[in-house]
Amino acid sequence: MRFVTVRDLRTTPAKIWKSLPEEQELILTNNGKPIALITPLGESDLEETISAVRKARAQAAMQQMQLSSVNSSTYDMSMEEIDAEIASYRKERHK
């Protein structure tokens, strides 16, 4: 996995695009921090790739929510408590 800066992408885009098929994925960075994943796509696998990325993001979000639940001791809430929490949040949101 290769890291590419925003500046490199701006100044030498052809070189970066040419290396993409070989690298398979590049991490775009800004001020040393990763901001994007660049991966080659083809017309034949576009939908499958997008679906896989969305699925991976959803799984990561679920794992983060589960970890947060365990850390905040809310993992053992009953369904009634969960429903009450949701109702309370919705009521506050609509004010």
Residue, then its C-alpha position, 0 to 999 in steps of 0.5 A: m500500500r503506497f501513500v500519496t500526498v495531495r500535493d503529489l496528486r496535484t503536481t504529478p497526476a499522470k504518474i499516479w494514475k499510471s501506477l494505480p493498476e499495479e499498486q491496486e490501492l493508494i492512500l491519499t494523505n493531507n498534512g500526513k493524515p490519510i483522507a481517501l482510498i484510491t482504488p482502480l475501478g472498471e465498468s464491469d465491477l463498479e457496482e460490486t466494488i461500491s457495494a463492497v466498500r459500503k458493506a465494509r463501512a457499515q460493518a466498521a460502524m457496527q463494530q464501533m457502536q458495539l464497542s461504544s456500547v460495551n464501554s458505556s455499559t449500555y450493552d445489557m439494556s432491555m428492549e423496553e429501555i432501548d425503545a424508551e431511549i429511542a423515543s426520547y431522542r426522537k422527541e428531543r430531535h423534533k423540538 
